[in-house]
Amino acid sequence: MAKIMIVDDSLTERRIIRSLLQENTSHTIVAEAMDGEDAIHKYKRYKPDLVTMDLNMPEMNGIDLLKVIREKTPATEVIMVTAYASVDTATEALRLGAVDYLLSCNLKGQHDFRIKQCSIET
């Protein structure tokens, strides 16, 4: 069973992601963070196997947070979840090591398949 951390500045989005994960996976959500700085502190404490993160957040955006996570623990899988998609940000996130890049408006149809594709699935 994998440990998951959800990072999003929107409480509503965090609740939606939490609900979808709890309904469709047996993994444990160990932490939630509201921005990149908060995520770094919780990442060090909880050492998640998978992080879902928003792209646009205050303090530190998702791309910069992805770089920090890759530096600290390259094996941690990251799924970018955003309402503000662009080809450039998707390309950059995947180039930096994100395992996926999802539109938050389409999560219900994508989450189960995507999480199960990650190598953390047992």
N, C-alpha and C positions, 0 to 999 in steps of 0.2 A: 504494500500500500504506500503510495507516494504522498509526500507533503507538498501542499500547494499554498502559495501566497497570491492574493489578489491585490493589485495596485491600480487605483483609479481615484481621481479627485471627486467623482460623483458618487455619493452614497447610494443613490438609486441604481447606478450601473454596478456597483459592488454587490448590492443585494441581488440583482438579476443574475450575475455571474455565479454568486454563491448558491443561489437556488438551483440553477441549471446543473452545477457540478454536484450538488448534494442529491439531486434526483437521478443523475445518470452515471455516477462513478462511485467507487468504493474508497476513493482517496480521501485524505484528511486535509481540510483547510486549516492551516496552522496560524495564518495571520492575514490581516488586511492592512493596507497602507493608503493614505490619502494623497501622497505626493512622493516624488523621488527621494527626497531627504529622509522622510519617514520610512520609506521602503528600505533604504540602505541600513538603517538601524535594526529594523525587524528582520531583514535578510541575514545579518550577522548573528542575530539571536536564535532564529528558528531554522536556518539552513534548509530552505525548501528545495525540493527536487524540480519543481515547476513553478514558474511565475507567469501569471497573466497580467499584462499591464497596458494601461492607456498610453496613447502617444502624447497627447497634449495635457500637461499638468503644470501647476505652479512649482516654483523652486528648482525643479529639474525635470526635463521632459523625458519621455520614454526612450528615445534614442540614446540620450546621455546615460540614463540608468542602465540600459542594455549594455553599454560599453563597460560600466563599472562592474556589472555582474559577470560579464565575460572575462574581465581581468581577474576577479576574485575566484570564480569557480566556473571554468569553461563547460563543465558537464551539466550545469543547471540549464534546463530547457525553458525557453521564454516564448510565449505567444503574445503578440501585440494585438490589442483589441481597441479599435478606434471608430469614432463616428466621422472622422476627417481623413478619409483615405485619399492617397495620391500614389501614382506610379512611383514617383521619386522616393517617398518615404517608405513604401513597401519594399522597393529594391534595396534601399539602404538598410532597413531593418533585417531583411533576409541575408544580405551580404555580411552584416555584423554578427549573424548567428541566431537570429530568431527562427524558431521552427515553423512558425506560421504568422499570418497577418490577417486578422478577421475584422469585418465590419460589424460594429455592435448592433446595428439594426437587423442583421441577419443571424444573430447568435443562435436562436432556437433551432435553426436548420443545420448549423455547422458544428456546434460545440461537442456533441457526443462523438462524432466521427473524428474530429481533430484531436481531442484529448486522447482517444484510443490509439491514434497514430503515433503519439509520442513514445519514446523508448521506455518511459517510466511505467507504462502499462504492464502489469504482470499477469 
